[in-house]
């Protein structure tokens, strides 16, 4: 089993924002898990691990008037996981708002390329954007937050991100990475 560095969202960037992702060791093949809690008519889901054929999704709670899904700890996604996600989100009442937090890059890519992965009743509250260091070929995922880095009018504010030596990193995506923000 391979170990990779997982984001730890604690380090501040030089401009004072708390959105630079650091790394700590985790196992990429950690099995999928889902925790659910109902509070004040809002269903709270926390997902973690590798989203694959072993992911078992519960039937959506019918009493939920809103849904919050934390995807921060998802470490991977297979084509079977994509299919499972699409089938699961179709089961939610279309009038229930689904707020997504901490969407990993693989989810963002699926938002843009897989029909039914990102539905009209979903709102992305935060998602990761890959940054690249031309100095040492390293990569860092940076958390973009609604109202701080992206806005309903389509504006995107890219933060200045630096490595441990203070060298600036570059956004490592094409502009179409953000296309899902216009899908409403």
C-alpha positions as CSV (number, residue, x, y, z in Angstrom):
1,X,0.0,0.0,0.0
2,X,1.3,3.4,-0.9
3,X,1.4,6.3,1.5
4,X,0.8,9.8,0.3
5,X,0.7,13.2,1.9
6,X,-2.8,14.3,2.9
7,X,-3.9,18.0,3.3
8,X,-4.0,19.3,6.8
9,X,-5.5,22.9,6.3
10,X,-3.6,24.6,9.1
11,X,-0.8,26.7,7.6
12,X,-1.4,30.3,6.8
13,X,-0.1,31.7,3.5
14,X,2.0,34.8,3.6
15,X,-1.0,37.0,2.9
16,X,-2.6,35.8,6.1
17,X,-5.3,33.5,4.7
18,X,-5.7,30.1,6.1
19,X,-6.2,28.2,2.9
20,X,-2.9,26.6,2.1
21,X,-2.9,22.8,2.4
22,X,-0.1,21.0,4.1
23,X,0.6,17.4,4.1
24,X,0.5,14.6,6.7
25,X,0.8,10.9,6.1
26,X,-2.3,8.8,5.3
27,X,-3.0,5.7,3.4
28,X,-4.5,6.5,-0.1
29,X,-6.4,3.2,-0.1
30,X,-8.2,3.8,3.2
31,X,-11.7,2.2,2.8
32,X,-14.6,4.4,2.2
33,X,-16.7,5.5,5.3
34,X,-19.7,7.7,5.8
35,X,-21.0,9.2,8.9
36,X,-24.5,10.7,9.2
37,X,-26.1,13.0,11.7
38,X,-29.4,14.8,11.6
39,X,-29.5,18.2,13.3
40,X,-32.3,20.8,13.0
41,X,-33.7,19.3,9.9
42,X,-30.3,19.3,8.2
43,X,-28.6,16.0,7.2
44,X,-24.9,16.1,7.8
45,X,-22.8,13.6,5.9
46,X,-19.0,13.2,6.4
47,X,-17.3,11.0,3.8
48,X,-13.8,9.7,3.9
49,X,-11.5,7.2,2.2
50,X,-11.4,5.8,-1.3
51,X,-14.8,6.1,-3.0
52,X,-15.0,2.9,-5.0
53,X,-17.2,-0.2,-5.5
54,X,-17.2,-0.8,-1.7
55,X,-18.9,2.5,-1.0
56,X,-22.4,1.9,0.4
57,X,-24.7,4.9,0.4
58,X,-27.7,5.2,2.6
59,X,-31.1,6.2,1.3
60,X,-31.4,10.0,1.8
61,X,-33.2,11.0,5.0
62,X,-36.6,12.2,4.0
63,X,-37.0,14.6,7.0
64,X,-33.9,16.6,5.8
65,X,-34.8,20.1,4.5
66,X,-31.1,20.7,3.7
67,X,-28.0,18.6,3.3
68,X,-24.4,19.3,4.2
69,X,-21.7,17.0,2.7
70,X,-18.1,17.1,3.9
71,X,-15.8,15.6,1.2
72,X,-12.5,16.9,2.6
73,X,-11.2,13.4,3.6
74,X,-12.1,11.6,0.3
75,X,-8.7,10.2,-1.0
76,X,-9.8,8.9,-4.4
77,X,-12.6,8.2,-6.7
78,X,-13.1,5.3,-9.2
79,X,-15.5,5.1,-12.1
80,X,-17.7,2.9,-10.0
81,X,-17.6,5.6,-7.2
82,X,-18.7,8.1,-9.8
83,X,-21.7,5.9,-10.8
84,X,-22.6,5.4,-7.1
85,X,-22.4,9.1,-6.4
86,X,-24.7,9.9,-9.4
87,X,-27.2,7.3,-8.4
88,X,-27.2,8.5,-4.8
89,X,-27.6,12.2,-5.4
90,X,-30.5,11.5,-7.8
91,X,-32.4,10.1,-4.8
92,X,-32.5,13.5,-3.0
93,X,-35.6,15.6,-3.3
94,X,-34.7,18.2,-6.0
95,X,-35.9,21.0,-3.7
96,X,-33.5,20.0,-1.0
97,X,-30.3,22.2,-1.2
98,X,-27.1,20.2,-1.0
99,X,-24.1,22.1,0.3
100,X,-20.7,20.5,-0.6
101,X,-17.6,21.3,1.5
102,X,-14.0,20.4,0.8
103,X,-14.5,19.0,-2.7
104,X,-11.3,17.3,-3.8
105,X,-9.9,17.9,-7.2
106,X,-11.2,14.6,-8.6
107,X,-14.7,15.7,-7.6
108,X,-14.3,19.0,-9.3
109,X,-13.1,17.3,-12.5
110,X,-16.1,15.0,-12.4
111,X,-18.4,18.1,-11.8
112,X,-17.2,19.4,-15.2
113,X,-17.2,16.1,-17.2
114,X,-19.8,13.7,-15.9
115,X,-23.5,14.4,-16.5
116,X,-25.5,14.1,-13.2
117,X,-22.5,14.3,-10.9
118,X,-23.2,17.9,-10.1
119,X,-26.9,18.6,-9.8
120,X,-28.9,21.9,-9.9
121,X,-29.7,21.6,-6.2
122,X,-26.0,21.6,-5.2
123,X,-24.0,24.5,-3.9
124,X,-20.2,24.2,-3.6
125,X,-19.1,26.0,-0.4
126,X,-15.4,25.0,-0.8
127,X,-13.2,23.1,-3.1
128,X,-9.5,22.3,-3.7
129,X,-7.4,23.8,-6.5
130,X,-4.1,22.3,-7.4
131,X,-1.0,24.5,-7.3
132,X,2.4,23.6,-8.7
133,X,5.9,24.6,-7.9
134,X,8.1,25.0,-11.0
135,X,11.1,25.0,-8.6
136,X,10.8,21.5,-7.3
137,X,7.9,19.9,-9.2
138,X,5.8,19.6,-6.0
139,X,2.1,20.0,-5.8
140,X,-0.2,21.6,-3.1
141,X,-3.9,21.6,-3.0
142,X,-5.4,24.9,-1.8
143,X,-8.9,25.3,-0.4
144,X,-11.0,27.9,-2.2
145,X,-14.0,29.1,-0.1
146,X,-17.2,30.7,-1.3
147,X,-17.3,34.4,-0.7
148,X,-13.6,34.6,-0.2
149,X,-12.1,33.0,-3.4
150,X,-15.1,32.6,-5.6
151,X,-18.3,34.5,-6.0
152,X,-21.8,34.1,-7.5
153,X,-21.0,36.6,-10.3
154,X,-18.2,34.2,-11.5
155,X,-15.3,36.1,-10.1
156,X,-12.4,34.0,-8.9
157,X,-9.7,35.4,-6.6
158,X,-6.6,33.3,-6.7
159,X,-4.5,33.7,-3.5
160,X,-0.8,34.0,-3.5
161,X,0.6,30.6,-2.4
162,X,4.2,30.0,-1.5
163,X,6.2,27.0,-0.6
164,X,8.3,26.6,2.6
165,X,11.1,28.6,1.0
166,X,8.8,31.5,0.2
167,X,8.7,30.8,-3.6
168,X,5.5,31.4,-5.3
169,X,3.4,28.5,-6.6
170,X,1.3,28.6,-9.8
171,X,-2.3,27.5,-10.3
172,X,-2.1,24.0,-12.0
173,X,-5.3,23.9,-13.9
174,X,-6.9,25.3,-17.0
175,X,-9.7,27.9,-16.7
176,X,-12.2,25.2,-17.5
177,X,-11.5,23.7,-14.1
178,X,-13.8,26.3,-12.7
179,X,-16.6,25.8,-15.3
180,X,-18.8,24.0,-12.8
181,X,-19.3,27.3,-11.0
182,X,-21.4,28.4,-14.0
183,X,-23.6,25.3,-14.1
184,X,-26.8,26.6,-12.5
